[in-house]
Amino acid sequence: MSPLDRIANVSILKQHEVDKLYKVENKPAVSSSEQLCFLVRPRIKNMRYVASLVNADKLAGRTRKYKVIFSPQKFHACEMVLEEEGVYGDVSCDEWAFSLLPLDVDLLSMELPEFFRDYFLEGDQRWINTVAQALHLLSTLYGPFPNCYGIGRCAKMSYELWRTLEEEEDGETKGRRPEIGHIFLLDRDVDFVTALCSQVVYEGLVDDTFRIKCGSVDFGPEVTSSDRSLKVLLNAEDKVFNEIRNEHFSNVFGFLSQKARNLQAQYDRRRGMDIKQMKNFVSQELKGLKQEHRLLSVHIGACESIMKKKTKQDFQELIKTEHALLEGFNIRESTSYIEEHIDRQVSPIESLRLMCLLSITENGLIPKDYRSLKTQYLQSYGPEHLLTFSNLRRAGLLTEQAPGDTLTAVESKVSKLVTDKAAGKITDAFSSLAKRSNFRAISKKLNLIPRVDGEYDLKVPRDMAYVFSGAYVPLSCRVIEQVLERRSWQGLDEVLRLLNCSELAFTDMTKGDKASGESLRLILAVFLGGCTFSEISALRFLGREKGYRFIFLTTAVTNSARLMEAMSEVKA
């Protein structure tokens, strides 16, 4: 619904004679129209819904036209379901290859939040074709990409499929000058840690607190200080927001109050004006000032609301625990903080997030801790969460260290059982089972925890760590920075080994001779499985420092709560 609203809202649809909009839900749509059109994701349960409506009409002796539009693509399985349900002949099918929605001047989203669960949990590769099609579309619009880097299994598959598409339609981009110099493809599971941390840049905090949906946010009465909610589009056109979106939250209040004073000063200028000046002021400046005033009061309201919520939850304490986990200090204290969090029933999603962060940074939990935390969680929030633990384990987000968990111990046992020839295959199977997170080692190698003498100055950030209050540089962003410096994965072999991505990283440098210096400054960062606003802010900062300009393409914008909800079997 939300992506459609950005392109064609209700009033536009009404102009084109759409009578009524229904949500695809379990309840039947009561409509007197002669035609029904279903705009759906290609999912089997959606097909069953369509079939049940058509069959209900048949029973009632109604005849009408039915059209199903699949977005972003049509799957054979869906047509099979329609056939099984006996309605394939009654329905006409079409597809709408809608794969890219520009949410902002530098942010494209595929608006596929389901990508994360489908691929990283279910191992379902259905959307890889959609990613390849989107990349293909971009290369037909902006010429070939001279330098291509990627890391992760999904990135590799998307890249290979995209290359096949390019070869099939060889003539299209030949001879075109490339406009985008570098493209990065990154799997979300290469860096779960960043996505699990609390966000402290303004845009990230707004997303964590109010949920930014498809580029806009609903501010409730507590923000608008009236009895109505207000839907605000958050992008670069909102002048106030554009100046604070990437700032650390501690600077935002100061900035807003300064802005308020400046506005007041501009209003006050009208006191000494003569009639002609007054006329100019009203016709040229007043509208802009009023608009800015309105936006300013909304963002001040949002800040106050965030402050209230965060002080209520002992936000400082939470951030301190996160930083301790990232640095590997006081693990016992952090564990008891998480236990207290669970026992006080602060929030099931938050508790899960902290447990996952503990597990990934510690390379899995010791069996005693794993059992005790899991038991407390299920007793506090209910046994229906059991399946969620199994999902988190499968995705490698919350794991338990097995006794004698060194990979070599497992391998030597296996090798004794099988001849060496087959051992290779079996070892592969085991290495995928014991997918270690190795976060500490990677953190040291890439220097993710900055050593700071004295206070970290958040007003004048010196590196990307400012997006986490100076405690941690997002791993995904550091990887991009390192590869850009080296122009390949050379010298990062150790890091790739620790990330379990040795054979999943690729570099494709075609002759960049056609690429102008200007295009080599432009970088497309593609996040498969979701990207957070913290990462976007960090790379925008890197771009300003190094003279690059980043454009982001993500399967959907994500945050820690969305990740946990995707893994959860208990519907919120």
VOMARDREN-50717 format. One line per field, with one value per residue (C-alpha): x, y, z; residue in three letters. Coordinates in pm, 1 decimal, m for minus. Layout:
residues N
x = [X:...]
y = [Y:...]
z = [Z:...]
resn = [Ala:...]
END
This chain:
residues 572
x = [0.0:268.7:479.6:165.6:65.3:393.1:318.8:m58.1:m248.5:m617.3:m730.3:m534.3:m680.0:m1031.2:m977.8:m906.8:m1237.7:m1114.9:m1425.5:m1284.0:m958.6:m945.3:m657.8:m583.6:m688.0:m870.7:m1209.1:m1396.7:m1413.6:m1777.0:m1790.2:m2064.1:m1818.8:m1822.8:m1443.0:m1195.5:m827.4:m575.2:m235.3:m34.5:305.0:352.9:268.5:78.0:m146.9:m248.5:m344.5:m561.6:m733.9:m806.0:m929.4:m1163.2:m1321.1:m1368.1:m1514.4:m1749.0:m1876.8:m1926.9:m2133.9:m2346.2:m2389.2:m2215.3:m2005.3:m1740.3:m1395.9:m1087.6:m736.2:m432.6:m128.1:186.4:452.7:750.9:724.6:501.0:595.8:490.9:396.4:124.2:m38.7:m20.5:m219.6:m486.3:m505.0:m533.4:m813.6:m992.8:m1000.1:m707.4:m944.4:m1146.2:m854.8:m624.3:m269.4:m22.3:297.8:414.9:792.9:802.9:1144.2:1283.6:1121.4:1324.0:1268.8:1516.7:1779.8:2033.7:1817.0:1642.7:1442.5:1301.7:1043.7:1078.7:1090.9:1018.3:1351.5:1536.7:1331.6:1282.3:1650.7:1842.1:1607.1:1415.3:1700.8:1444.3:1612.8:1299.1:1395.1:1744.9:1599.6:1426.5:1760.4:1931.5:1651.1:1683.5:2061.3:2003.4:1754.8:2007.6:2283.4:2056.4:1980.1:2328.1:2565.7:2781.9:2944.8:3324.1:3413.8:3204.8:3272.6:3061.1:3062.2:2822.7:2644.5:2336.4:2550.7:2738.6:2424.9:2257.6:2571.9:2603.5:2238.6:2267.7:2577.5:2380.8:2103.5:2361.7:2514.8:2175.6:2104.7:2459.0:2405.2:2221.4:2498.7:2783.7:2960.8:2772.1:2980.7:2947.9:2792.0:2839.3:3201.8:3173.4:2905.9:2908.3:2687.5:2666.4:2476.7:2308.6:2447.6:2802.6:2725.8:2441.2:2602.4:2545.2:2180.7:2129.8:2265.0:2042.7:2055.9:2154.7:2161.9:1839.9:1691.1:1772.3:1615.8:1299.6:1286.8:1343.3:1084.2:807.4:883.2:955.2:743.1:831.6:996.9:718.8:633.9:313.1:365.5:95.4:m68.7:227.2:442.5:193.7:55.8:m290.8:m544.8:m459.0:m179.8:35.7:196.5:533.0:744.1:1106.1:1348.7:1593.6:1311.5:1232.8:1499.2:1499.3:1517.1:1787.2:2020.8:1970.9:1905.7:2270.0:2351.3:2410.6:2101.1:2288.0:2344.7:1992.5:1827.3:2096.8:2059.7:1680.5:1678.8:1936.3:1713.7:1412.2:1601.9:1702.5:1342.4:1224.3:1484.5:1359.1:1000.0:1108.1:1263.7:918.0:882.8:1076.8:958.7:784.6:490.0:695.0:933.5:639.0:473.9:793.8:830.2:475.0:491.6:840.6:951.5:652.5:533.6:880.1:915.3:575.5:661.8:993.7:820.2:575.3:853.8:1058.6:778.4:718.8:1085.0:1106.8:795.0:953.6:1271.9:1081.2:882.5:1200.6:1359.7:1059.2:1055.9:1428.5:1466.1:1180.7:1371.0:1706.8:1849.3:2197.8:2220.5:2115.3:2371.8:2640.3:2559.5:2569.2:2909.7:3038.3:2920.5:3086.9:3414.6:3393.2:3413.7:3211.4:3032.9:2888.0:2742.4:2593.5:2440.7:2275.4:2151.4:1984.0:1834.8:1690.8:1553.2:1375.2:1247.0:1107.4:939.0:1056.7:985.5:1015.6:1176.6:1432.9:1530.1:1580.2:1791.8:2024.5:2058.4:2150.1:2403.2:2559.7:2568.1:2725.3:2986.7:3080.7:3084.6:2788.9:2677.3:2817.6:2560.8:2484.9:2403.8:2213.5:1988.1:1931.2:1851.8:1624.2:1436.6:1392.2:1275.8:1014.6:890.9:868.9:718.2:548.7:634.8:497.9:838.7:1008.6:998.5:1159.8:1468.0:1494.3:1479.0:1745.2:1967.4:1922.0:2008.9:2316.9:2187.0:2156.1:2373.6:2516.0:2880.3:2890.9:3135.7:3458.4:3329.3:3659.0:3599.9:3915.7:3788.4:3467.8:3658.2:3906.7:3620.3:3456.4:3776.0:3836.7:3499.3:3532.8:3797.1:3983.6:3819.3:3474.6:3607.3:3635.9:3264.0:3176.7:3405.4:3220.8:2895.1:3035.7:3185.5:2846.4:2690.7:2936.9:2913.5:3122.9:3078.7:3443.7:3335.0:3620.2:3889.8:3729.6:3689.9:4064.3:4164.6:3950.5:3990.4:3616.5:3646.4:3828.1:4086.9:4008.9:4219.7:3984.5:3621.8:3493.4:3369.7:3028.9:2988.6:3284.6:3293.7:3629.2:3524.0:3218.0:3202.5:3002.9:2685.9:2727.2:2843.8:3207.4:3208.8:3198.2:3248.1:2980.0:3147.5:2967.1:3081.0:3439.5:3452.4:3332.5:3589.4:3876.7:3786.3:3757.6:4103.0:4256.7:4037.9:3993.0:3980.3:4359.5:4511.1:4173.4:4208.9:4221.6:3907.0:3725.3:3827.5:3692.2:3368.6:3334.1:3328.5:3659.6:3501.9:3205.9:3388.5:3440.8:3590.5:3510.1:3716.8:3643.1:3847.5:3756.1:3914.2:3575.7:3481.8:3533.7:3685.9:3342.9:3171.6:3446.8:3343.0:2991.8:2932.7:2624.5:2602.2:2357.1:2239.7:2072.3:1851.8:1810.8:2014.3:1987.6:1980.5:2297.0:2486.5:2346.8:2460.5:2804.5:2862.6:2733.0:2996.0:3266.6:3161.5:3199.5:3542.9:3683.8:3505.5:3277.2:2905.0:2711.0:2379.0:2204.4:1997.9:1843.3:1585.9:1418.2:1520.5:1560.0:1641.7:1694.8:1324.0:1235.8:1509.9:1382.5:1021.0:1117.1:1267.3:983.8:703.5:484.9:302.6:318.3]
y = [0.0:249.6:230.6:261.5:566.9:737.2:689.1:700.2:803.4:746.8:1068.4:987.0:634.8:779.3:1009.7:695.1:544.8:319.2:272.3:142.4:17.1:m296.1:m448.4:m812.2:m963.6:m1268.2:m1104.2:m1098.2:m776.3:m673.4:m490.2:m429.1:m354.9:m551.8:m584.9:m664.7:m593.6:m744.8:m581.2:m833.7:m974.3:m1315.5:m1518.1:m1844.2:m1720.1:m1420.2:m1658.3:m1859.1:m1533.9:m1445.1:m1797.9:m1794.5:m1466.8:m1597.2:m1925.1:m1742.5:m1537.7:m1854.8:m2008.0:m1695.8:m1699.5:m1364.8:m1300.1:m1033.2:m975.3:m1047.3:m928.9:m1013.6:m788.2:m933.7:m695.1:m695.2:m1022.2:m1319.2:m1665.0:m1990.6:m2129.4:m1865.3:m1962.6:m2327.6:m2241.4:m2063.2:m2370.8:m2607.3:m2395.3:m2413.5:m2040.5:m2003.0:m1963.4:m1690.7:m1465.4:m1270.6:m1227.1:m949.4:m826.7:m481.4:m477.8:m212.0:m252.9:90.4:363.3:682.5:775.2:1062.0:1231.3:960.2:669.1:410.4:136.8:m180.9:m178.9:m553.8:m585.3:m958.8:m1006.1:m1039.2:m1324.2:m1500.8:m1512.9:m1510.3:m1739.3:m1948.1:m1959.5:m1864.6:m1710.1:m1576.1:m1207.5:m1240.2:m1202.3:m880.3:m740.9:m834.8:m667.9:m350.5:m335.9:m398.7:m112.0:121.1:24.9:90.1:435.1:534.1:332.7:39.4:30.5:18.6:m104.3:m363.1:m511.1:m745.2:m957.9:m1231.1:m1523.3:m1326.2:m1046.7:m1299.5:m1464.1:m1129.9:m1011.7:m1323.7:m1312.6:m942.2:m1007.8:m1274.2:m1021.9:m771.0:m1026.0:m1119.1:m755.7:m674.0:m379.3:m149.6:m8.1:m44.7:280.5:456.9:664.4:532.4:782.9:575.6:476.6:212.4:m24.8:m225.0:m523.5:m616.4:m893.8:m801.4:m1109.5:m987.4:m729.4:m801.6:m606.2:m260.4:m338.0:m456.3:m141.8:141.3:434.8:777.7:991.5:1192.0:1012.1:671.7:770.0:889.8:554.7:358.0:562.2:635.1:399.5:574.1:398.2:438.7:776.0:928.2:915.9:953.4:1187.0:1133.6:1391.0:1378.9:1540.2:1773.1:1883.2:1888.7:1608.9:1511.0:1299.3:1444.2:1257.6:1411.1:1328.8:1309.1:1390.6:1652.4:1890.3:1939.3:2206.2:2172.0:1794.1:1792.7:1984.9:1761.9:1416.2:1297.9:1474.1:1296.0:1347.4:1545.3:1828.1:1843.2:2047.6:2315.6:2338.6:2365.2:2635.9:2836.5:2797.5:2917.2:3229.8:3301.5:3263.4:3499.7:3753.5:3728.7:3780.8:4078.8:4248.1:4352.0:4600.9:4884.3:4829.4:5077.0:4969.0:4865.9:4652.3:4503.7:4408.9:4236.2:4060.6:3924.0:3814.3:3662.3:3559.1:3509.1:3182.0:3028.1:3143.3:2999.9:2669.2:2657.5:2753.2:2464.1:2210.9:2345.9:2298.8:1942.5:1845.0:2011.4:1814.1:1493.9:1560.2:1621.4:1303.8:1101.6:1250.9:1155.8:798.2:751.5:886.5:661.9:357.5:450.3:499.6:593.0:264.5:73.3:246.8:182.2:m188.9:m195.0:m25.4:m273.6:m559.5:m406.7:m364.1:m697.5:m550.4:m651.2:m935.8:m1063.3:m721.5:m693.9:m1038.8:m950.3:m622.0:m830.8:m1064.2:m767.7:m634.7:m966.8:m995.8:m642.3:m728.6:m404.8:m531.5:m875.9:m736.8:m527.5:m823.3:m1043.2:m776.2:m750.6:m1128.8:m1143.2:m863.1:m1051.8:m1373.8:m1223.4:m1016.0:m1314.7:m1569.5:m1757.2:m1787.2:m2038.5:m2320.1:m2219.9:m1859.1:m1965.2:m2197.5:m1957.9:m1656.4:m1863.3:m2007.3:m1664.6:m1520.4:m1790.9:m1763.5:m1385.7:m1340.3:m1675.6:m2015.2:m1916.1:m1754.5:m2094.9:m2105.1:m1761.8:m1899.8:m2173.3:m1908.7:m1692.3:m1995.5:m2089.0:m1737.8:m1736.2:m1445.1:m1623.8:m1931.5:m2149.3:m2252.6:m2631.3:m2799.9:m2863.9:m2615.6:m2564.5:m2641.9:m2854.8:m3087.4:m3148.3:m3191.7:m3441.7:m3656.0:m3650.1:m3712.3:m4029.9:m4157.8:m4086.5:m4120.2:m3803.6:m3757.6:m3714.1:m3525.5:m3207.8:m3203.1:m3287.7:m3019.0:m2770.8:m2883.6:m2838.3:m2498.6:m2374.1:m2521.5:m2356.9:m2016.2:m1825.3:m1453.9:m1376.0:m1023.0:m948.6:m1048.6:m852.7:m554.0:m555.6:m610.0:m324.7:m103.5:m70.0:51.0:384.9:458.4:805.6:1024.0:1232.6:1297.0:1207.7:1535.6:1465.0:1822.0:1789.3:1418.7:1291.6:948.7:735.7:617.9:931.1:750.8:531.5:807.1:747.3:389.8:187.0:228.5:35.5:m275.0:m255.1:105.4:28.3:m256.0:m21.7:239.2:m14.8:m159.0:189.8:276.5:m40.6:m51.0:m427.6:m691.1:m725.3:m721.1:m794.7:m1174.6:m1217.1:m1007.6:m1207.8:m1532.1:m1407.8:m1296.7:m1648.7:m1483.7:m1591.7:m1726.9:m1488.9:m1163.1:m1046.8:m754.9:m678.4:m398.8:m332.9:m71.7:244.6:453.2:585.4:677.6:1044.6:1161.1:1290.2:953.0:776.8:994.6:852.0:524.3:305.1:105.0:m184.6:m345.4:m684.8:m755.2:m395.9:m92.4:126.8:506.8:491.4:331.6:586.8:872.6:713.8:679.4:1031.1:1146.5:938.3:1087.1:1442.1:1361.0:1182.9:1368.9:1083.0:1089.4:783.3:666.8:391.6:109.5:m119.1:m396.6:m196.5:39.7:m161.1:m127.0:m363.8:m399.8:m485.5:m748.8:m911.7:m895.5:m1061.7:m1350.0:m1367.9:m1623.3:m1424.5:m1152.0:m820.3]
z = [0.0:99.3:m220.2:m432.9:m232.7:m329.3:m700.9:m729.2:m420.1:m362.9:m533.4:m852.0:m855.9:m805.7:m1107.3:m1307.6:m1202.2:m926.0:m717.7:m391.2:m242.6:m28.2:159.6:82.6:417.0:540.0:518.9:186.5:m14.5:m50.5:m378.3:m630.4:m911.5:m1231.8:m1231.7:m957.1:m993.6:m749.9:m713.3:m514.0:m430.3:m591.2:m281.7:m259.7:22.8:m190.5:m470.4:m231.9:m131.2:m495.5:m567.4:m266.8:m387.2:m741.1:m618.6:m380.2:m676.0:m880.5:m601.1:m576.8:m953.8:m1009.4:m1317.2:m1322.1:m1464.1:m1255.6:m1315.4:m1105.8:m1135.9:m982.7:m863.2:m912.1:m1109.5:m1182.0:m1055.0:m1213.1:m870.5:m835.6:m1164.7:m1054.8:m740.7:m947.0:m1168.5:m869.6:m724.8:m1059.5:m1135.4:m1377.4:m1672.6:m1499.1:m1413.4:m1640.7:m1508.5:m1568.5:m1410.3:m1307.4:m1297.1:m1029.3:m871.1:m788.9:m584.0:m532.3:m167.1:m176.3:m390.9:m304.8:m190.2:m407.3:m241.3:m390.3:m108.1:m57.8:321.6:279.6:99.7:429.2:571.9:238.7:158.6:486.4:677.6:423.9:170.9:m92.6:m395.6:m560.7:m541.3:m687.9:m1034.3:m922.4:m797.4:m1124.5:m1324.0:m1115.0:m1173.0:m1541.4:m1554.5:m1387.4:m1628.8:m1927.9:m1783.8:m1668.4:m1884.8:m1777.0:m1431.0:m1483.3:m1132.9:m956.9:m611.4:m406.6:m95.0:12.5:m148.0:m248.0:m393.9:m604.1:m739.5:m815.4:m990.0:m1204.8:m1309.1:m1389.0:m1603.5:m1793.5:m1859.2:m1982.2:m2220.6:m2361.1:m2449.8:m2543.1:m2773.5:m2533.3:m2318.2:m2568.5:m2635.4:m2354.8:m2120.1:m1767.2:m1529.8:m1212.1:m1150.5:m877.9:m761.7:m437.8:m361.8:5.8:182.0:508.7:683.8:626.3:893.1:1132.5:1417.1:1266.3:1197.7:1557.4:1726.8:1851.4:1613.7:1741.9:1426.4:1398.3:1096.6:1248.1:1580.2:1408.4:1228.9:1551.2:1742.2:1489.9:1198.0:869.9:612.4:249.0:312.7:519.9:887.3:1087.4:1379.2:1640.9:1867.7:2109.9:1838.6:1670.3:2010.8:1854.9:1847.0:1489.8:1345.4:1071.9:783.0:698.3:395.2:509.4:231.1:112.3:17.4:386.5:445.4:824.0:817.4:551.7:781.7:1086.3:939.2:959.9:1287.4:1615.6:1827.2:2092.7:1839.6:1705.0:1982.3:1968.4:1593.9:1607.9:1873.5:1673.3:1368.6:1566.5:1672.6:1310.9:1198.7:1467.8:1356.2:997.2:1112.2:1320.1:1017.0:903.9:1191.2:1032.4:674.6:448.8:232.1:m71.9:132.7:319.6:m9.7:m126.1:206.8:196.0:m168.0:m162.4:183.1:408.5:253.3:283.1:644.0:736.8:574.5:760.3:1083.8:1044.7:973.5:1261.2:1511.9:1384.9:1430.1:1770.7:1870.4:1738.5:1935.9:2257.1:2205.5:2141.7:2454.1:2666.7:2538.2:2566.2:2919.7:3025.9:2901.1:3052.7:2707.6:2836.4:3024.8:2713.9:2492.8:2754.1:2748.7:2368.0:2366.5:2623.3:2400.5:2095.0:2281.7:2462.6:2816.6:3124.0:2948.6:3278.8:3360.2:3012.3:3043.8:3372.8:3216.4:2943.6:3206.2:3391.6:3062.4:3007.6:3365.1:3361.3:3029.8:2873.4:2520.7:2359.3:2042.7:2234.9:2454.1:2147.9:1983.1:2283.0:2301.3:1932.1:1976.8:2267.0:2064.7:1751.7:1931.8:2151.7:1867.9:2017.3:2381.1:2627.7:2666.7:3029.2:2929.8:2619.9:2816.0:3102.4:2878.4:2655.8:2955.1:3114.4:2782.6:2725.6:3083.6:3062.7:2716.1:2659.1:2507.7:2165.7:2103.1:2085.1:1704.3:1688.5:1866.1:1606.1:1328.7:1493.1:1525.1:1160.2:1048.7:1273.2:1480.0:1813.8:1849.8:2121.7:2137.8:2124.8:2363.9:2170.9:1921.6:1747.4:1385.2:1368.4:1641.1:1447.1:1121.6:1261.5:1392.7:1051.6:856.9:1056.1:941.2:571.7:306.6:226.8:m108.4:41.2:342.1:139.0:76.0:433.9:570.0:350.1:500.1:849.8:784.2:670.4:984.9:1216.5:1059.1:1308.3:1350.6:1448.4:1529.4:1772.0:1525.8:1239.5:1468.8:1548.5:1185.4:1054.3:1358.9:1413.5:1772.5:1749.8:2016.1:2140.1:2367.2:2579.0:2481.6:2133.7:1985.6:1833.5:1712.2:1477.7:1386.9:1263.8:1140.3:1066.8:1429.2:1516.1:1399.0:1709.6:1946.1:1854.5:1986.7:1667.6:1292.2:1098.5:958.1:622.4:571.2:674.6:420.8:144.6:250.6:247.7:m92.4:m242.0:m111.7:m253.9:m565.9:m498.9:m223.8:m226.6:119.0:277.1:252.1:628.0:673.5:406.5:574.9:908.1:740.6:590.7:250.5:97.3:m219.3:m213.0:m277.6:m633.8:m821.5:m1180.4:m1328.5:m1692.9:m1868.2:m1691.2:m1967.5:m2080.0:m1725.1:m1655.3:m1325.6:m1232.7:m1270.4:m1072.2:m777.5:m793.7:m607.1:m596.7:m272.6:m298.0:27.6:m11.9:287.3:403.5:498.1:808.3:824.5:1037.5:748.5:506.2:735.3:781.5:405.7:341.1:589.9:419.4:87.3:219.5:365.4:61.3:m215.7:m318.1:m371.8:m261.4:m399.0:m205.7:m343.9:m84.9:m85.3:194.7:471.7:789.9:1159.0:1450.9:1529.7:1168.9:1157.4:1474.6:1359.1:1031.9:1230.0:1480.6:1453.3:1691.9:1506.4:1689.2]
resn = [Met:Ser:Pro:Leu:Asp:Arg:Ile:Ala:Asn:Val:Ser:Ile:Leu:Lys:Gln:His:Glu:Val:Asp:Lys:Leu:Tyr:Lys:Val:Glu:Asn:Lys:Pro:Ala:Val:Ser:Ser:Ser:Glu:Gln:Leu:Cys:Phe:Leu:Val:Arg:Pro:Arg:Ile:Lys:Asn:Met:Arg:Tyr:Val:Ala:Ser:Leu:Val:Asn:Ala:Asp:Lys:Leu:Ala:Gly:Arg:Thr:Arg:Lys:Tyr:Lys:Val:Ile:Phe:Ser:Pro:Gln:Lys:Phe:His:Ala:Cys:Glu:Met:Val:Leu:Glu:Glu:Glu:Gly:Val:Tyr:Gly:Asp:Val:Ser:Cys:Asp:Glu:Trp:Ala:Phe:Ser:Leu:Leu:Pro:Leu:Asp:Val:Asp:Leu:Leu:Ser:Met:Glu:Leu:Pro:Glu:Phe:Phe:Arg:Asp:Tyr:Phe:Leu:Glu:Gly:Asp:Gln:Arg:Trp:Ile:Asn:Thr:Val:Ala:Gln:Ala:Leu:His:Leu:Leu:Ser:Thr:Leu:Tyr:Gly:Pro:Phe:Pro:Asn:Cys:Tyr:Gly:Ile:Gly:Arg:Cys:Ala:Lys:Met:Ser:Tyr:Glu:Leu:Trp:Arg:Thr:Leu:Glu:Glu:Glu:Glu:Asp:Gly:Glu:Thr:Lys:Gly:Arg:Arg:Pro:Glu:Ile:Gly:His:Ile:Phe:Leu:Leu:Asp:Arg:Asp:Val:Asp:Phe:Val:Thr:Ala:Leu:Cys:Ser:Gln:Val:Val:Tyr:Glu:Gly:Leu:Val:Asp:Asp:Thr:Phe:Arg:Ile:Lys:Cys:Gly:Ser:Val:Asp:Phe:Gly:Pro:Glu:Val:Thr:Ser:Ser:Asp:Arg:Ser:Leu:Lys:Val:Leu:Leu:Asn:Ala:Glu:Asp:Lys:Val:Phe:Asn:Glu:Ile:Arg:Asn:Glu:His:Phe:Ser:Asn:Val:Phe:Gly:Phe:Leu:Ser:Gln:Lys:Ala:Arg:Asn:Leu:Gln:Ala:Gln:Tyr:Asp:Arg:Arg:Arg:Gly:Met:Asp:Ile:Lys:Gln:Met:Lys:Asn:Phe:Val:Ser:Gln:Glu:Leu:Lys:Gly:Leu:Lys:Gln:Glu:His:Arg:Leu:Leu:Ser:Val:His:Ile:Gly:Ala:Cys:Glu:Ser:Ile:Met:Lys:Lys:Lys:Thr:Lys:Gln:Asp:Phe:Gln:Glu:Leu:Ile:Lys:Thr:Glu:His:Ala:Leu:Leu:Glu:Gly:Phe:Asn:Ile:Arg:Glu:Ser:Thr:Ser:Tyr:Ile:Glu:Glu:His:Ile:Asp:Arg:Gln:Val:Ser:Pro:Ile:Glu:Ser:Leu:Arg:Leu:Met:Cys:Leu:Leu:Ser:Ile:Thr:Glu:Asn:Gly:Leu:Ile:Pro:Lys:Asp:Tyr:Arg:Ser:Leu:Lys:Thr:Gln:Tyr:Leu:Gln:Ser:Tyr:Gly:Pro:Glu:His:Leu:Leu:Thr:Phe:Ser:Asn:Leu:Arg:Arg:Ala:Gly:Leu:Leu:Thr:Glu:Gln:Ala:Pro:Gly:Asp:Thr:Leu:Thr:Ala:Val:Glu:Ser:Lys:Val:Ser:Lys:Leu:Val:Thr:Asp:Lys:Ala:Ala:Gly:Lys:Ile:Thr:Asp:Ala:Phe:Ser:Ser:Leu:Ala:Lys:Arg:Ser:Asn:Phe:Arg:Ala:Ile:Ser:Lys:Lys:Leu:Asn:Leu:Ile:Pro:Arg:Val:Asp:Gly:Glu:Tyr:Asp:Leu:Lys:Val:Pro:Arg:Asp:Met:Ala:Tyr:Val:Phe:Ser:Gly:Ala:Tyr:Val:Pro:Leu:Ser:Cys:Arg:Val:Ile:Glu:Gln:Val:Leu:Glu:Arg:Arg:Ser:Trp:Gln:Gly:Leu:Asp:Glu:Val:Leu:Arg:Leu:Leu:Asn:Cys:Ser:Glu:Leu:Ala:Phe:Thr:Asp:Met:Thr:Lys:Gly:Asp:Lys:Ala:Ser:Gly:Glu:Ser:Leu:Arg:Leu:Ile:Leu:Ala:Val:Phe:Leu:Gly:Gly:Cys:Thr:Phe:Ser:Glu:Ile:Ser:Ala:Leu:Arg:Phe:Leu:Gly:Arg:Glu:Lys:Gly:Tyr:Arg:Phe:Ile:Phe:Leu:Thr:Thr:Ala:Val:Thr:Asn:Ser:Ala:Arg:Leu:Met:Glu:Ala:Met:Ser:Glu:Val:Lys:Ala]
END
